[in-house]
Amino acid sequence: NEFKEAKTLFLAFLINNLANAIPATLFLFYVQHYLQTPQFTGALLLLYFISAIIAVPFWLNLSKKISKKKTWIISMIVASFFFCFTPFINEGEYIKFAFITSFTGICLGADMALPSSIQADLAQSSKKIGNEISGTLFGFWAMFTKLALALSVAITFVSLELVSFNTVNPSSFSLSILALLYSILPVILKIFAITLLLKYKK
């Protein structure tokens, strides 16, 4: 039924949200301690969110041509591609990081618009066959959003604690782990989310 079909979508949404939440949790640490350019933190954050907002119409228009699911998958692939370059950025190279921030922000625009739209489509289709699951979908959607944020904090902070990361004098090893957590872990999660989304047939 529709609810069983929605579970695959829910899990893909949770995993992708976690992939977005982890770099968001570590952003300040990455800019201040890995790049060592804390003076650009605000500008980089602004660039990230402005890029996301500006890109929303593009993703919506693309979804009308090739489907919402395919568009969402494309955005994940593009975000993963640019995230892969993050560990190769050196101290002080904030311009290179700004390019990555801009493109991953553009991909965030798809995450802002498409999952909720797919959820609305699923709720609408359930009404046509006599099932009213809109409230259930909304409840799960909100729960998974909060769960992803909680998991991101737990995963990143525990991992950094295990490598003895500290903000006063972080070791080169702990900074490398920070960079990997910030970039490569989200890529792995997004790949997982893509494989789940490919199974979603609605």
Backbone hydrogen bonds, N-H to C=O, Kabsch-Sander energy under -0.5 kcal/mol:
donor,donor_aa,acceptor,acceptor_aa,energy
5,E,1,N,-2.1
6,A,2,E,-1.9
7,K,3,F,-0.9
7,K,4,K,-0.6
8,T,4,K,-0.6
8,T,5,E,-0.6
9,L,5,E,-0.8
10,F,6,A,-2.8
11,L,7,K,-2.3
12,A,8,T,-2.2
13,F,9,L,-2.4
14,L,10,F,-2.6
15,I,11,L,-2.6
16,N,12,A,-2.4
17,N,13,F,-2.4
18,L,14,L,-2.3
19,A,15,I,-2.1
20,N,16,N,-1.5
21,A,17,N,-2.5
22,I,18,L,-2.1
24,A,20,N,-1.3
25,T,21,A,-2.4
26,L,22,I,-1.9
27,F,23,P,-0.9
30,Y,26,L,-2.9
31,V,27,F,-2.6
32,Q,28,L,-2.5
33,H,29,F,-2.5
34,Y,29,F,-0.9
34,Y,30,Y,-1.1
35,L,30,Y,-2.7
37,T,31,V,-2.6
40,F,37,T,-2.0
41,T,38,P,-1.5
44,L,40,F,-2.5
45,L,41,T,-2.3
46,L,42,G,-2.4
47,L,43,A,-2.4
48,Y,44,L,-2.2
49,F,45,L,-2.2
50,I,46,L,-2.6
51,S,47,L,-2.2
52,A,48,Y,-1.6
53,I,49,F,-2.3
54,I,50,I,-2.6
55,A,51,S,-1.6
56,V,52,A,-0.8
56,V,53,I,-0.8
59,W,55,A,-2.1
60,L,56,V,-2.3
61,N,57,P,-2.4
62,L,58,F,-2.4
63,S,59,W,-2.3
64,K,60,L,-1.2
65,K,61,N,-0.7
65,K,62,L,-1.0
66,I,62,L,-2.2
67,S,63,S,-1.7
71,T,67,S,-1.8
72,W,68,K,-2.6
73,I,69,K,-2.3
74,I,70,K,-2.3
75,S,71,T,-2.2
76,M,72,W,-1.8
77,I,73,I,-2.3
78,V,74,I,-2.5
79,A,75,S,-2.4
80,S,76,M,-2.5
81,F,77,I,-2.2
82,F,78,V,-2.0
83,F,79,A,-2.3
84,C,80,S,-1.6
85,F,82,F,-1.2
86,T,83,F,-1.5
88,F,85,F,-1.3
89,I,86,T,-1.8
92,G,35,L,-1.9
93,E,90,N,-2.1
94,Y,92,G,-1.9
97,F,93,E,-1.7
98,A,94,Y,-2.0
99,F,95,I,-1.5
100,I,96,K,-1.7
101,T,97,F,-2.9
102,S,98,A,-2.4
103,F,99,F,-2.3
104,T,100,I,-2.7
105,G,101,T,-1.9
106,I,102,S,-2.1
107,C,103,F,-1.7
108,L,104,T,-1.6
109,G,105,G,-1.1
109,G,106,I,-0.6
110,A,106,I,-0.6
110,A,107,C,-0.8
111,D,107,C,-1.3
112,M,108,L,-1.8
113,A,109,G,-1.4
114,L,110,A,-2.7
117,S,113,A,-1.3
118,I,114,L,-2.8
119,Q,115,P,-2.3
120,A,116,S,-2.1
121,D,117,S,-2.0
122,L,118,I,-2.2
123,A,119,Q,-2.3
124,Q,120,A,-2.3
125,S,121,D,-2.5
126,S,122,L,-1.7
127,K,123,A,-1.3
128,K,124,Q,-1.2
129,I,125,S,-0.8
129,I,126,S,-0.5
130,G,127,K,-1.5
131,N,126,S,-2.9
132,E,130,G,-0.5
133,I,131,N,-0.8
137,L,133,I,-2.9
138,F,134,S,-2.6
139,G,135,G,-2.3
140,F,136,T,-2.5
141,W,137,L,-2.7
142,A,138,F,-2.3
143,M,139,G,-2.2
144,F,140,F,-2.9
145,T,141,W,-1.7
146,K,142,A,-1.9
147,L,143,M,-2.4
148,A,144,F,-2.3
149,L,145,T,-1.5
150,A,146,K,-2.3
151,L,147,L,-2.8
152,S,148,A,-2.1
153,V,149,L,-1.7
154,A,150,A,-2.2
155,I,151,L,-3.0
156,T,152,S,-2.3
157,F,153,V,-2.3
158,V,154,A,-2.0
159,S,155,I,-2.0
160,L,156,T,-2.4
161,E,157,F,-2.0
162,L,158,V,-2.0
163,V,159,S,-1.0
164,S,161,E,-1.5
165,F,160,L,-2.8
175,L,171,S,-1.9
176,S,172,S,-1.9
177,I,173,F,-2.2
178,L,174,S,-2.1
179,A,175,L,-2.2
180,L,176,S,-2.2
181,L,177,I,-2.8
182,Y,178,L,-2.3
183,S,179,A,-1.7
184,I,180,L,-0.8
185,L,180,L,-2.0
187,V,183,S,-1.3
188,I,184,I,-2.3
189,L,185,L,-2.2
190,K,186,P,-2.6
191,I,187,V,-2.2
192,F,188,I,-1.8
193,A,189,L,-2.5
194,I,190,K,-2.5
195,T,191,I,-2.1
196,L,192,F,-1.8
197,L,193,A,-2.6
198,L,194,I,-2.1
199,K,195,T,-0.5
199,K,196,L,-1.1
200,Y,196,L,-0.6
200,Y,197,L,-1.0
201,K,199,K,-0.6
